[in-house]
Amino acid sequence: MNNPLFVSGSPHVHANESVKKIMWAVVIALSPALFVSIYYFGLPAIIVTAVSILSCMLFEYLIQKYLLKGKNTLGNGSAVITGLLLAFNLPSNLPLPWVIVGAFVAIGIGKMAFGGLGRNPFNPALVGRVFLLISRPVEMTSWPVPKSIWSFGVDAVTGPTPLGVMKMLAMEDSVSQYGDYVDPLTFQEMPNYAQMLFGQMGGSFGEISVIALLVGAIFLLFRKVITWHIPVSFILSSFLLAGALYLHNPACYANPFFHMVTGGLILGAFFMATDMVTSPSSPWGMIIFGTGCGILTIIIRVFGAYPEGVSFAILLMNAMTPMINKAFKPKRFGEKVKN
C-alpha cells in the first residue's frame, strides 16, 4: 500500500502563513536598511539592488521553465529575497556584469541546481557573494566612501572598512590606535561607534546600519517569522569569544563591541543564518548552529586572511545542518509497544 503521507521540502509553515507571506515580510524588514544605504550611496545602491533582484528572478524563471520544466516559482518571492540579500552583500560600485554573474551563481548553482526552494543546502545569496569575493577580490573589496545624498563631490572615492583597518592594526599590535588612524589615500578618519551604528562607514551597502537592521529584525521577531535562537546564540558566542581575545591581549585584538557593529554580523545573524531551508529546525539545533556561526566568524576575522568571516561561517554551518538536525530531533509522540 502506498504511503499517504508526503513531506515536502523546507520551509514548513503553519496557520495562515505561507511561503509568499514570509518572503515579503523579510522584504519589508530589510527596507529600513535599504533606505539607509540609498541615503549614503545614492543611485548606485538602487541600481545594484534592482539589477540583482531582476537577474535572480530572470534566471530562476529560465531555469525552471527550460531546464527543470516545472511550475513557475517566481510567485513565492524567494528569488526576490535572494537578489536583495545578494545586493546587500556587495559594494555599491561593483560593475553590473559581475552583479549579474553573482545572481546567476546564487540562483543557478546555489539554489536551482539542487531542485529549487526547500532543497538547497546552502544560502544562495551567500554562495553568490563568496563566488564573487574569490573570483573578483579587487572589485569586491573596493568600498565607496559613504556620504549623504545631499552632499556633493566625487562619487568614485573608495576607502577602507573599519574591519579592514582593524585587521591591519592587529598585525602591528596597535589596535588601540584605531581612533587616531587616518586613511592615507582618502584622508578619511575612521568612524566612531555612533557613526557605525547609523551606517556612516564603508562596507557592503546593506550591512552598514546596525540600527536599521535591528528595526527590521524586531519586526521579524514580532511577526514570528524568525525565532531568537539563532540570532542570540550567533551574537552572544561571537561577543564572548571576541571579549576573551580582547581581555587576553587588548593591543592585538579589537573589543567585542567593535565586532558587533562592524561588518555583516547583524545582517548575517538575523537575515541569513535564520534561513528556514538551510538552518536546523529544532530549538537546540538552532542554538548549536548559531553558536558555531559566531565562533567561526570571529576565528576567520581574527586569524583568517579576510577581515570579514560572516559569509564563510554561515556557509560552513549550513553544511553541518543535516548532522545537527539528526542529533537534535524533536521528541516523538507516543511510545513503542512491546509484543
Secondary structure, DSSP 4 states (H G I P E B T S, - for coil): ------PPPSPP--TT--HHHHHHHHHHHHHHHHHHHHHHH-HHHHHHHHHHHHHHHHHHHHIIIIIS-----GGGSHHHHHHHHHHHTS-TT--HHHHHHHHHIIIIITTGGGTSTTT-SS-HHHHHHHHHHHH-HHHHT-EEPP--TT--S-TT-EE--HHHHHHHHHHTT-GGGGGG-B-TTT-PBPP-HHHHHHT-S-S-TTSS-HHHHHHHHHHHHHHTSS-SHHHHHHHHHHHHHHHHHHHH-TTTS--HHHHHHSTTHHHIIIIITT-TTTS-SSHHHHHHHHHHHHHHHHHHHHHSSSS--HHHHHHHHHHHHHHHHHHSPPPPSS-PPP-
